[in-house]
């Protein structure tokens, strides 16, 4: 289990999933939602998913993406 700030988590996720720099900046992690990574017996990344409803996760990710933006 890892609990950390969004930027730290992005760094870990970037490494585990081999995500390029220009793509990782678009990853908006929702706060306080478990994010599961599964690995095979050789510790190779297999899959990842959030432990919540996908529609709810999308809304939370959108909210994170818009934090600090001026509302009109």
C-alpha positions in Angstrom: 0.0 0.0 0.0 1.2 3.5 -0.9 -0.4 6.7 0.2 1.2 9.8 -1.3 0.6 13.2 -3.0 -0.7 13.2 -6.6 2.7 14.2 -8.1 4.5 11.4 -6.2 1.9 8.9 -7.3 2.2 10.1 -10.9 5.9 9.4 -10.8 5.4 5.8 -9.5 2.6 5.2 -12.1 4.8 6.6 -14.9 7.5 4.2 -14.0 5.3 1.1 -13.5 3.3 1.7 -16.7 6.1 3.2 -18.8 4.1 6.3 -19.6 5.9 9.0 -21.6 6.4 12.5 -20.0 4.0 14.2 -22.4 1.2 11.8 -21.4 1.7 11.5 -17.7 0.9 15.2 -17.2 -2.7 14.4 -18.3 -3.2 11.8 -15.5 -5.6 13.3 -12.9 -5.8 11.0 -9.9 -8.9 11.3 -7.7 -8.3 11.8 -4.0 -9.0 9.0 -1.5 -9.9 6.3 -4.1 -7.9 3.1 -4.0 -6.0 2.5 -7.2 -5.0 -1.1 -7.6 -2.0 -2.5 -9.5 -1.7 -6.2 -10.2 1.6 -7.9 -11.0 2.4 -11.4 -12.2 4.7 -13.8 -10.3 7.8 -12.1 -11.8 6.5 -8.7 -10.7 5.6 -7.5 -14.2 2.7 -5.1 -14.4 -0.5 -6.8 -15.5 -3.3 -4.4 -15.0 -4.6 -1.5 -12.9 -8.0 -0.2 -11.9 -9.8 2.0 -9.3 -11.9 0.5 -6.6 -15.1 2.4 -7.4 -17.7 2.9 -10.1 -16.1 4.0 -13.4 -18.6 6.8 -14.0 -17.8 8.2 -10.5 -14.1 7.9 -11.1 -14.4 9.8 -14.4 -16.3 12.6 -12.6 -13.7 12.7 -9.8 -10.8 12.8 -12.4 -12.5 15.7 -14.3 -12.9 17.6 -11.0 -9.2 17.2 -10.3 -8.4 18.4 -13.8 -10.4 21.5 -13.2 -9.0 22.4 -9.7 -7.7 25.9 -9.6 -9.3 26.9 -12.9 -11.4 30.0 -12.9 -15.1 29.3 -13.2 -17.1 31.4 -15.6 
